[in-house]
Structures are given as C-alpha cells and as structure tokens.
C-alpha cells in the first residue's frame, strides 16, 4: 500500500518547529505492517498545497495531511482540500455537538465562529478529535483514486486521531524488529554484524543516536518466524550490550521494578533531570518511581542528599565518592529500593587534566550495596554528553537490578 504524508505550515518550513507528525504516522503505520513512502512539507499557501496534493495523490493510495485546520486566516487546508476534491464545505452536526460538549466539560463558552472547526468537504466522513476541537476528515478523490485523511497539526491532537485512522487500514506484510545496543561504537556494531548472514529478503538499518544504537531488521514477505530467528541470532552478538528487542531501557527498568514490587529514586547533577524524564516517559511509572532530585550546587548536595561537606572538599563534586553518597543519600531519604546518581563535566568548559570535559561518574545503590562506573565522552557537545550519560545510567541500573534477581 502506497502511503504519503503532507505536512502543512510556514512554521515547519521556516524551521521554527520540527515536523513530529510524520514520525508519528510512520510509527503508527509500522505497527500494522505498512511503510510511509514519502513526506512533503509545504507552506500555508494554496498554490503549493494544491501542487503537492496533485503530485502525491497521483502516486499514492492514501495521503495523510496535517496542519491548517484551525479557524484563523492562515488555516487554509479545509478549503484547499475541498476545492481539490471539487466540492464545497458542509457543517458536520455531530462535530458541532462534540465541540459544545468539550467546552461545557472545560467550563468554556461556545461561539458561532467555533462552528468553523466542524466544516468538512461534502463527500467526506469526519474523524473525531479526542482532545481538541478541530474535526478531521477522510475523503476519496475519484479521478486520482486516492483517499485523503486530513488531521490537525497540533501533535497531541493528531496522535490519537492518526492511530484511529491507521487502525482502520488493512494490515500489510511488512514486519520489523528493532534492537537497541548500548556502550558500543557504530564501528564495533558493524564489525560484529559481519559475522551474520542477512537474507536478501531482509533490510538491515543502523542508526547511531545519542545513547543506544538502533538496529532495524525489516522484511516484506510476512515471514515473522524467520524474522524472529534472525533477531535472536543478531541479539546473541551483543550479549550484555543489548538493551532489548522492540523495547527501551526505561521500559525494561519499568518492567523489572514492577515485577519485583520495588521503587526507584534518582539524584542527578550533570544530566539535569534527563534520567527522571526518560523514566517518567513510561506510562504507569508512578507505580515505582518516587522522586527525582536535580542537585546541581554543592549546598544542595549537602542539604538534599546528605553528601558530606568533607567529601566535597576533599574529592570535589565530580568524583566517585560524591556520586556514591548522592545515590545512597537519595535512596535513604526517600526509602527507595534503588537509586541512580550522576555527576560530571558536560562542558564545554570546566575540565582539568585529571577530569576532562565529557567525564561522568555514576553510582547505583540497591539492597546489596552501591556500584560505581565512569565514562568519558570526549569531543562531544554538552547535549550529547548529557544524553549519553542518561542512557548509560539507565543501563547500569538495569544491569544491577538483573544481577539482584
């Protein structure tokens, strides 16, 4: 099935916002075995939108369009798509009632101009908006034989609407397994992969991120058993470096702690709350995650985490000794079963000969004691050091929990 995405918005073309909606669609399609073939981004200009609709519509069976469904002057998508279909706009009465209901629930007031959110081409069917006001719609272009699905550009509105539409598409033959590998370079991963024969029916992808390296194994013949066998063979190449198949470190930690009925707290300095952010990205993390402390200043480390002033004076804030006391302190203060702590020099300044920029110290405290580690990401930007450090901290935590089982 040929599927494309047209993202509309001056803010996307100008670089003021990133188009995350295409990524949302691609992932939603992958879950049912389809691939997003093409992405186009255009301004809020009728001419540019019409050209893109003609081109993409002529070459695809389904065309998703995001953006421009508001009721301001630059929200032109409804009118342009209706004109492209050769139809006028009609008011969706069910959509109007849905808007009124949402406003009543939120204590808002319905005004006549809000009816514009419920306009759609005459032959189209409405797509319910589960969080916002703007109604989406699907319609079929008889001449081009393409079905267009028009959705709002606001990401938190688009996500459930996109899943709703995609869930109604026929399941395809595309199958994929995603493996994540930690603490290896891209070159290391490539060298290990040379020892495995990848069948011609399988496409191998490798993406080096700020953290785990992602390996994708994709095949289009529907042979799921064969793909699972290959994923198992590739997984064996990486052993302790493997985060998992079709999972992330934070999800694996959530599963580990939930199954054990144990809790977690974090104490972060150089990572600035990234570890806590990753953990709380997992739905239901409140079951096991107690609190995250971002302790940047020495006074905070002493007051909030119980780090000894003598430790800071003798070894410094960036040291194995300090990070160990941070982990132990937050675990004790919150009564957590597990804790993880970081302290380092993210850069670009502040390094010394013995503690260069990019050096990060880690500690994981658990029921059986505290373990330490250190890593240096030299020549990396501040953001990359922080992201690598957060990912490595999660890996150490997951390993420690697994070792305690």
VEXZA-725645 format. One record per residue (C-alpha): residue in one letter; x, y negated, z. Coordinates in nm, 4 decimals. Each point is the difference from the previous one (the first is absolute). Layout:
REM VEXZA-725645
("A"; (X; Y; Z));
...
//
This chain:
REM VEXZA-725645
("X"; (0.0000; 0.0000; 0.0000));
("X"; (0.1448; -0.3349; -0.1090));
("X"; (-0.0364; -0.2620; 0.2763));
("X"; (0.1312; -0.3580; 0.0161));
("X"; (-0.0067; -0.2906; 0.2444));
("X"; (-0.0480; -0.3699; -0.0770));
("X"; (0.0857; -0.2285; 0.2931));
("X"; (-0.1309; -0.3556; -0.0372));
("X"; (0.1337; -0.3028; 0.1851));
("X"; (0.2272; -0.3007; -0.0428));
("X"; (0.1483; 0.0771; 0.3421));
("X"; (0.1221; 0.3393; -0.1273));
("X"; (0.1637; -0.1375; -0.3135));
("X"; (0.1603; -0.2867; 0.1932));
("X"; (0.1477; 0.2430; 0.2525));
("X"; (-0.1795; -0.1523; 0.2987));
("X"; (-0.1616; 0.3362; 0.0754));
("X"; (0.0986; 0.3568; -0.0856));
("X"; (-0.2423; 0.2233; -0.1893));
("X"; (-0.0594; 0.2763; 0.2552));
("X"; (-0.3353; 0.0954; -0.1537));
("X"; (0.1619; 0.1892; -0.2880));
("X"; (0.1980; 0.2008; 0.2535));
("X"; (-0.3224; 0.0761; 0.1870));
("X"; (-0.1656; 0.1231; -0.3193));
("X"; (0.3003; 0.2121; -0.1014));
("X"; (0.0052; 0.1754; 0.3366));
("X"; (-0.3750; 0.0532; 0.0025));
("X"; (0.0127; 0.1516; -0.3489));
("X"; (0.2914; 0.2262; 0.0924));
("X"; (-0.2049; 0.1535; 0.2800));
("X"; (-0.2487; 0.1383; -0.2542));
("X"; (0.2575; 0.0993; -0.2598));
("X"; (0.0101; -0.3028; -0.2327));
("X"; (0.2691; -0.2485; -0.1004));
("X"; (-0.0229; -0.3758; -0.0467));
("X"; (0.1452; -0.0470; -0.3492));
("X"; (0.0357; -0.3759; -0.0292));
("X"; (-0.0159; -0.3193; 0.2064));
("X"; (-0.0564; -0.3497; -0.1391));
("X"; (0.0030; -0.3281; 0.1956));
("X"; (-0.1570; -0.3151; -0.1494));
("X"; (-0.0947; -0.3505; 0.1078));
("X"; (-0.3525; -0.1220; 0.0750));
("X"; (-0.0379; -0.1014; -0.3639));
("X"; (-0.2909; 0.1322; -0.2115));
("X"; (0.2139; 0.0366; -0.3126));
("X"; (0.2728; 0.2009; 0.1720));
("X"; (-0.2568; 0.2131; 0.1794));
("X"; (-0.1911; 0.0726; -0.3209));
("X"; (0.3152; 0.1011; -0.1897));
("X"; (0.0997; 0.2352; 0.2820));
("X"; (-0.3488; 0.1526; 0.0152));
("X"; (0.0047; 0.0627; -0.3762));
("X"; (0.3473; 0.1527; -0.0001));
("X"; (-0.0302; 0.2170; 0.3097));
("X"; (-0.3604; 0.0941; -0.0735));
("X"; (0.0909; 0.1281; -0.3464));
("X"; (0.2618; 0.2403; 0.1371));
("X"; (-0.1507; 0.1300; 0.3237));
("X"; (-0.3077; 0.1837; 0.1221));
("X"; (-0.0253; -0.1884; 0.3291));
("X"; (0.1097; -0.3570; 0.0668));
("X"; (0.0124; -0.1381; 0.3536));
("X"; (-0.0062; -0.3782; 0.0412));
("X"; (0.0808; -0.1766; 0.3279));
("X"; (-0.0400; -0.3644; 0.0958));
("X"; (-0.2141; -0.2974; -0.0926));
("X"; (-0.3301; 0.1130; 0.1547));
("X"; (-0.0397; -0.2928; 0.2383));
("X"; (-0.2275; -0.2989; -0.0559));
("X"; (0.2568; -0.2764; -0.0466));
("X"; (0.0765; -0.1669; -0.3333));
("X"; (0.3026; 0.2182; -0.0752));
("X"; (-0.1879; 0.3278; 0.0611));
("X"; (-0.0821; 0.0852; -0.3605));
("X"; (0.0163; 0.3786; -0.0178));
("X"; (-0.3756; 0.0674; 0.0165));
("X"; (-0.0791; -0.2363; -0.2843));
("X"; (0.2942; 0.1087; -0.2168));
("X"; (-0.0756; 0.3719; 0.0374));
("X"; (-0.3710; -0.0571; -0.0673));
("X"; (0.0850; -0.1930; -0.3166));
("X"; (0.2446; 0.2756; -0.1026));
("X"; (-0.2815; 0.2528; 0.0409));
("X"; (-0.2345; -0.2249; -0.1994));
("X"; (-0.2402; -0.0413; 0.2918));
("X"; (-0.1289; -0.2592; 0.2409));
("X"; (0.0230; 0.0017; 0.3782));
("X"; (-0.2884; 0.1156; 0.2193));
("X"; (-0.0516; -0.0177; 0.3742));
("X"; (0.0284; 0.3289; 0.1879));
("X"; (-0.2819; -0.0110; 0.2567));
("X"; (0.1544; 0.2776; 0.2103));
("X"; (0.3261; -0.1926; 0.0001));
("X"; (-0.1750; -0.3154; 0.1223));
("X"; (-0.1613; 0.1895; 0.2873));
("X"; (0.3369; 0.1517; 0.0917));
("X"; (0.1510; -0.3499; 0.0183));
("X"; (-0.2827; -0.1218; 0.2237));
("X"; (0.0378; 0.2999; 0.2310));
("X"; (0.3755; -0.0495; 0.0376));
("X"; (-0.0405; -0.3689; 0.0751));
("X"; (-0.2635; 0.0724; 0.2650));
("X"; (0.2303; 0.2551; 0.1643));
("X"; (0.2831; -0.2546; 0.0048));
("X"; (-0.2118; -0.2907; 0.1161));
("X"; (0.0291; -0.1766; -0.3353));
("X"; (-0.2598; -0.1804; -0.2112));
("X"; (-0.1115; 0.0941; -0.3509));
("X"; (0.0067; -0.2812; -0.2567));
("X"; (-0.1220; 0.0051; -0.3587));
("X"; (0.3491; -0.0329; -0.1461));
("X"; (0.0908; 0.3352; 0.1565));
("X"; (-0.2319; 0.1690; -0.2495));
("X"; (0.2887; -0.0407; -0.2428));
("X"; (0.1763; 0.2860; 0.1791));
("X"; (-0.2760; 0.2372; -0.1186));
("X"; (0.0075; -0.0817; -0.3725));
("X"; (0.0955; 0.2766; -0.2431));
("X"; (-0.0392; 0.0811; -0.3734));
("X"; (-0.3474; 0.1271; -0.0863));
("X"; (0.0975; 0.3571; -0.0943));
("X"; (0.2422; 0.0462; 0.2886));
("X"; (-0.0466; 0.1795; 0.3302));
("X"; (0.1048; -0.1573; 0.3281));
("X"; (0.2977; 0.1110; 0.2084));
("X"; (-0.0691; -0.0620; 0.3706));
("X"; (0.2377; -0.2261; 0.1900));
("X"; (0.0477; 0.1629; 0.3397));
("X"; (0.1819; -0.2891; 0.1692));
("X"; (-0.0594; -0.3195; -0.1997));
("X"; (-0.2758; -0.1743; -0.1946));
("X"; (0.0978; 0.0241; -0.3682));
("X"; (-0.1784; 0.2837; -0.1816));
("X"; (0.2089; 0.2073; -0.2401));
("X"; (-0.1388; 0.1669; -0.3098));
("X"; (0.0638; 0.2697; -0.2613));
("X"; (-0.1069; -0.0254; -0.3637));
("X"; (0.0599; 0.1832; -0.3274));
("X"; (0.1249; -0.1755; -0.3137));
("X"; (-0.1819; 0.1831; -0.2798));
("X"; (0.2323; -0.1049; -0.2838));
("X"; (0.3312; 0.0686; 0.1756));
("X"; (-0.1373; 0.3018; 0.1905));
("X"; (0.1601; -0.1143; 0.3243));
("X"; (-0.1522; -0.0271; 0.3467));
("X"; (0.1034; -0.3115; 0.1893));
("X"; (-0.0036; -0.0179; 0.3804));
("X"; (0.0200; -0.3545; 0.1389));
("X"; (0.1071; -0.0491; 0.3623));
("X"; (0.0898; -0.2947; 0.2264));
("X"; (0.3644; -0.1004; 0.0242));
("X"; (0.0086; -0.0179; 0.3807));
("X"; (0.1957; 0.3156; 0.0951));
("X"; (-0.1966; 0.0967; 0.3121));
("X"; (-0.3234; -0.0237; -0.2015));
("X"; (0.1372; 0.1823; -0.3032));
("X"; (0.1425; 0.3056; 0.1808));
("X"; (-0.3287; 0.1670; 0.1073));
("X"; (-0.1752; -0.1072; -0.3214));
("X"; (0.2816; 0.1464; -0.2091));
("X"; (-0.0164; 0.3298; 0.1890));
("X"; (-0.3780; 0.0038; -0.0493));
("X"; (0.0342; -0.0330; -0.3783));
("X"; (0.2965; 0.2354; -0.0357));
("X"; (-0.1789; 0.2645; 0.2045));
("X"; (-0.2603; 0.0155; -0.2749));
("X"; (0.2482; 0.0686; -0.2796));
("X"; (0.0546; 0.3551; -0.1196));
("X"; (0.2966; 0.1772; 0.1597));
("X"; (0.2986; 0.0365; -0.2337));
("X"; (0.2901; 0.2445; -0.0254));
("X"; (0.2757; -0.2218; 0.1412));
("X"; (0.1597; 0.1358; 0.3165));
("X"; (0.2760; -0.1612; 0.2038));
("X"; (0.2093; 0.0651; 0.3088));
("X"; (0.1859; -0.2853; 0.1686));
("X"; (0.3094; 0.0820; 0.2072));
("X"; (0.1725; -0.2561; 0.2214));
("X"; (0.3681; 0.0360; 0.0900));
("X"; (0.1791; -0.2040; 0.2668));
("X"; (0.3655; -0.0853; 0.0730));
("X"; (0.1383; 0.1042; -0.3386));
("X"; (0.1175; -0.2209; -0.2843));
("X"; (-0.1634; 0.0132; -0.3400));
("X"; (0.3160; 0.1639; -0.1347));
("X"; (-0.0114; 0.2687; 0.2717));
("X"; (-0.3595; 0.0801; -0.0910));
("X"; (0.0760; 0.0201; -0.3721));
("X"; (0.2942; 0.2356; 0.0589));
("X"; (-0.2125; 0.2388; 0.2042));
("X"; (-0.2766; -0.0056; -0.2593));
("X"; (0.2439; 0.1240; -0.2664));
("X"; (-0.0031; 0.3415; 0.1680));
("X"; (-0.3717; 0.0447; -0.0743));
("X"; (-0.1536; 0.0710; -0.3399));
("X"; (-0.2899; -0.2371; -0.0623));
("X"; (-0.2502; 0.1569; -0.2463));
("X"; (-0.0760; -0.1900; -0.3187));
("X"; (-0.3625; -0.0350; 0.1139));
("X"; (0.1080; -0.1982; 0.3069));
("X"; (0.0990; -0.3662; 0.0085));
("X"; (0.2503; -0.0910; 0.2723));
("X"; (-0.0009; -0.3544; 0.1355));
("X"; (0.2411; -0.1582; 0.2487));
("X"; (-0.0518; -0.3359; 0.1698));
("X"; (0.2532; -0.1379; 0.2496));
("X"; (-0.1828; -0.2192; 0.2520));
("X"; (0.1081; -0.1919; 0.3107));
("X"; (-0.0234; 0.3148; 0.2073));
("X"; (-0.0923; 0.3461; -0.1280));
("X"; (0.0737; 0.0963; -0.3604));
("X"; (-0.3159; 0.1178; -0.1752));
("X"; (0.0077; 0.3007; -0.2338));
("X"; (-0.3078; 0.0689; -0.2109));
("X"; (-0.0718; 0.3296; -0.1743));
("X"; (-0.2831; -0.0353; -0.2527));
("X"; (-0.1547; 0.2463; -0.2411));
("X"; (-0.3023; -0.0299; -0.2284));
("X"; (-0.0923; 0.3646; -0.0648));
("X"; (-0.1886; 0.0487; 0.3263));
("X"; (0.2426; 0.2649; 0.1330));
("X"; (-0.0212; -0.0969; 0.3651));
("X"; (0.1538; 0.3243; 0.1282));
("X"; (0.3043; -0.0484; -0.2223));
("X"; (0.0359; -0.3585; 0.1176));
("X"; (-0.0176; 0.1054; 0.3653));
("X"; (0.2698; 0.2627; -0.0585));
("X"; (0.2270; -0.2581; -0.1627));
("X"; (-0.0643; -0.2499; 0.2810));
("X"; (0.0995; 0.2665; 0.2526));
("X"; (0.3207; 0.0744; -0.1933));
("X"; (0.0918; -0.3686; -0.0219));
("X"; (-0.0846; -0.0546; 0.3676));
("X"; (0.2495; 0.2693; 0.0986));
("X"; (0.2796; -0.2086; -0.1551));
("X"; (-0.0385; -0.2744; 0.2581));
("X"; (-0.0744; 0.1845; 0.3266));
("X"; (0.0316; -0.2478; 0.2899));
("X"; (-0.0069; -0.2958; -0.2404));
("X"; (-0.3509; 0.0860; -0.1198));
("X"; (-0.2713; -0.2230; 0.1428));
("X"; (-0.2694; 0.2214; -0.1473));
("X"; (-0.2142; 0.0748; -0.3033));
("X"; (-0.2887; -0.2391; -0.0650));
("X"; (0.0512; -0.1682; 0.3359));
("X"; (0.1975; -0.2786; 0.1692));
("X"; (0.2085; -0.0144; 0.3155));
("X"; (-0.2607; -0.1991; 0.1876));
("X"; (-0.2732; 0.2485; -0.0919));
("X"; (0.2198; 0.2906; 0.1021));
("X"; (0.0705; -0.1642; 0.3362));
("X"; (-0.3717; -0.0659; 0.0470));
("X"; (-0.0717; 0.3675; -0.0628));
("X"; (0.2789; 0.1138; 0.2335));
("X"; (-0.1072; -0.2201; 0.2900));
("X"; (-0.3717; 0.0622; -0.0456));
("X"; (0.0485; 0.3760; 0.0007));
("X"; (0.2128; -0.0231; 0.3154));
("X"; (-0.2285; -0.2491; 0.1720));
("X"; (0.2946; -0.2343; 0.0612));
("X"; (0.0487; -0.3756; -0.0241));
("X"; (0.2478; -0.2450; -0.1521));
("X"; (0.1351; -0.3484; 0.0698));
("X"; (0.2566; -0.2027; -0.1962));
("X"; (0.2618; -0.2590; 0.0962));
("X"; (0.1360; -0.1902; -0.2987));
("X"; (0.2546; -0.2728; -0.0432));
("X"; (0.1453; -0.0222; -0.3525));
("X"; (-0.2952; 0.1802; -0.1646));
("X"; (-0.2375; -0.2647; 0.1337));
("X"; (-0.3080; 0.2210; 0.0385));
("X"; (0.0299; 0.1927; -0.3280));
("X"; (-0.0017; 0.3366; 0.1782));
("X"; (-0.3202; -0.0851; 0.1853));
("X"; (-0.1500; -0.1305; -0.3239));
("X"; (0.0724; 0.3263; -0.1833));
("X"; (-0.1409; 0.2077; 0.2845));
("X"; (-0.3205; -0.2028; 0.0191));
("X"; (-0.0492; 0.0327; -0.3763));
("X"; (-0.1165; 0.3542; 0.0805));
("X"; (-0.3756; 0.0146; 0.0706));
("X"; (-0.0687; 0.1215; 0.3520));
("X"; (0.3445; -0.0973; 0.1310));
("X"; (-0.1626; -0.1520; 0.3097));
("X"; (-0.0357; 0.3567; 0.1285));
("X"; (0.3755; 0.0268; 0.0609));
("X"; (0.1588; -0.3446; -0.0476));
("X"; (0.0024; -0.2061; 0.3199));
("X"; (0.1927; -0.3181; -0.0765));
("X"; (0.2810; -0.1524; -0.2021));
("X"; (0.2373; -0.2505; 0.1590));
("X"; (0.2058; -0.2342; -0.2192));
("X"; (0.2788; -0.1005; 0.2367));
("X"; (0.2311; -0.2406; -0.1801));
("X"; (0.1563; -0.2152; 0.2701));
("X"; (0.2171; 0.1432; 0.2769));
("X"; (-0.2331; -0.1490; 0.2611));
("X"; (-0.2864; 0.1972; -0.1536));
("X"; (0.2008; 0.3213; 0.0046));
("X"; (0.0619; -0.0512; 0.3704));
("X"; (-0.3521; -0.1109; 0.0973));
("X"; (-0.2120; 0.2207; -0.2275));
("X"; (0.2137; 0.3113; -0.0349));
("X"; (0.2111; 0.0077; 0.3126));
("X"; (0.3337; -0.0150; -0.1813));
("X"; (0.2730; -0.0756; 0.2540));
("X"; (0.1655; -0.3405; -0.0291));
("X"; (0.3335; 0.1741; 0.0600));
("X"; (-0.0588; 0.2214; -0.3056));
("X"; (-0.0625; -0.3008; -0.2205));
("X"; (0.3025; -0.1863; 0.1349));
("X"; (0.2357; 0.2947; -0.0363));
("X"; (-0.1172; 0.1625; -0.3237));
("X"; (-0.2152; -0.2629; -0.1713));
("X"; (-0.3572; 0.0071; -0.1285));
("X"; (0.1055; 0.2016; -0.3049));
("X"; (0.1411; 0.3135; 0.1589));
("X"; (-0.0878; 0.3646; 0.0699));
("X"; (-0.0215; -0.0773; 0.3705));
("X"; (-0.2516; -0.2816; -0.0405));
("X"; (-0.2210; 0.1811; -0.2491));
("X"; (-0.0036; 0.3041; 0.2278));
("X"; (-0.1231; -0.2093; 0.2921));
("X"; (-0.2591; -0.1622; -0.2278));
("X"; (-0.1441; 0.3404; -0.0915));
("X"; (0.0045; 0.1245; 0.3578));
("X"; (-0.1452; -0.3248; 0.1318));
("X"; (-0.3001; -0.0191; -0.2314));
("X"; (-0.0755; 0.3690; 0.0554));
("X"; (0.0047; -0.0455; 0.3763));
("X"; (-0.1927; -0.3293; -0.0005));
("X"; (-0.2855; 0.1360; -0.2116));
("X"; (-0.0006; 0.3595; 0.1189));
("X"; (0.0536; 0.1279; -0.3540));
("X"; (0.1195; 0.3506; -0.0814));
("X"; (0.2229; -0.1285; -0.2801));
("X"; (0.1646; -0.3266; -0.0949));
("X"; (0.2303; -0.1252; -0.2725));
("X"; (0.2161; -0.3135; 0.0068));
("X"; (0.2169; -0.1960; -0.2443));
("X"; (0.2608; -0.2736; 0.0298));
("X"; (0.2285; -0.1182; -0.2770));
("X"; (0.1365; -0.2732; -0.2244));
("X"; (-0.2299; -0.0415; -0.2996));
("X"; (0.2057; -0.2900; -0.1380));
("X"; (0.0962; -0.1844; -0.1993));
("X"; (0.2142; -0.1375; 0.2853));
("X"; (0.0903; 0.1115; 0.3503));
("X"; (0.2270; 0.2935; -0.0786));
("X"; (0.3439; 0.0712; 0.1446));
("X"; (0.2821; 0.2386; -0.0876));
("X"; (-0.1295; 0.2586; 0.2476));
("X"; (-0.3691; -0.0671; -0.0658));
("X"; (-0.0415; -0.1003; -0.3648));
("X"; (-0.3126; -0.1380; -0.1626));
("X"; (-0.2331; 0.2897; -0.0698));
("X"; (0.0896; 0.1945; 0.3166));
("X"; (-0.3025; 0.1308; 0.1920));
("X"; (-0.0110; 0.2070; 0.3187));
("X"; (-0.2898; 0.2352; 0.0785));
("X"; (-0.1284; 0.1837; 0.3050));
("X"; (-0.2849; 0.2464; 0.0453));
("X"; (-0.1136; 0.0759; 0.3543));
("X"; (-0.2148; 0.3023; 0.0765));
("X"; (-0.0855; 0.2525; 0.2701));
("X"; (0.3457; 0.1609; -0.0226));
("X"; (0.2146; -0.3124; -0.0120));
("X"; (0.1305; -0.2597; -0.2451));
("X"; (0.1741; 0.0498; -0.3345));
("X"; (0.2028; -0.2627; -0.1864));
("X"; (0.0998; -0.0727; -0.3566));
("X"; (0.1498; -0.2801; -0.2055));
("X"; (0.0000; -0.0948; -0.3667));
("X"; (0.1592; -0.2756; -0.2064));
("X"; (-0.1636; -0.1336; -0.3156));
("X"; (0.2792; -0.2219; -0.1300));
("X"; (-0.0597; -0.2465; -0.2811));
("X"; (-0.3786; 0.0129; 0.0330));
("X"; (-0.2413; -0.2880; 0.0457));
("X"; (-0.1562; -0.0702; 0.3376));
("X"; (-0.3361; 0.1387; -0.1120));
("X"; (0.1525; 0.3209; -0.1376));
("X"; (0.1991; 0.0621; 0.3194));
("X"; (-0.3155; -0.0410; 0.2073));
("X"; (-0.2013; 0.2361; -0.2181));
("X"; (0.2732; 0.2642; -0.0104));
("X"; (0.0374; -0.0243; 0.3767));
("X"; (-0.3735; 0.0371; 0.0636));
("X"; (-0.0173; 0.3059; -0.2251));
("X"; (0.3063; 0.1566; 0.1645));
("X"; (-0.1448; -0.0602; 0.3464));
("X"; (-0.3138; 0.1903; -0.0986));
("X"; (0.2098; 0.2860; -0.1362));
("X"; (0.1952; 0.0261; 0.3266));
("X"; (-0.3235; -0.0052; 0.1987));
("X"; (-0.1607; 0.2710; -0.2126));
("X"; (0.3089; 0.2198; 0.0287));
("X"; (0.0095; -0.0436; 0.3779));
("X"; (-0.3658; 0.0958; 0.0362));
("X"; (0.0498; 0.3041; -0.2243));
("X"; (0.3041; 0.1090; 0.2023));
("X"; (-0.2070; -0.0129; 0.3188));
("X"; (-0.2650; 0.2357; -0.1358));
//
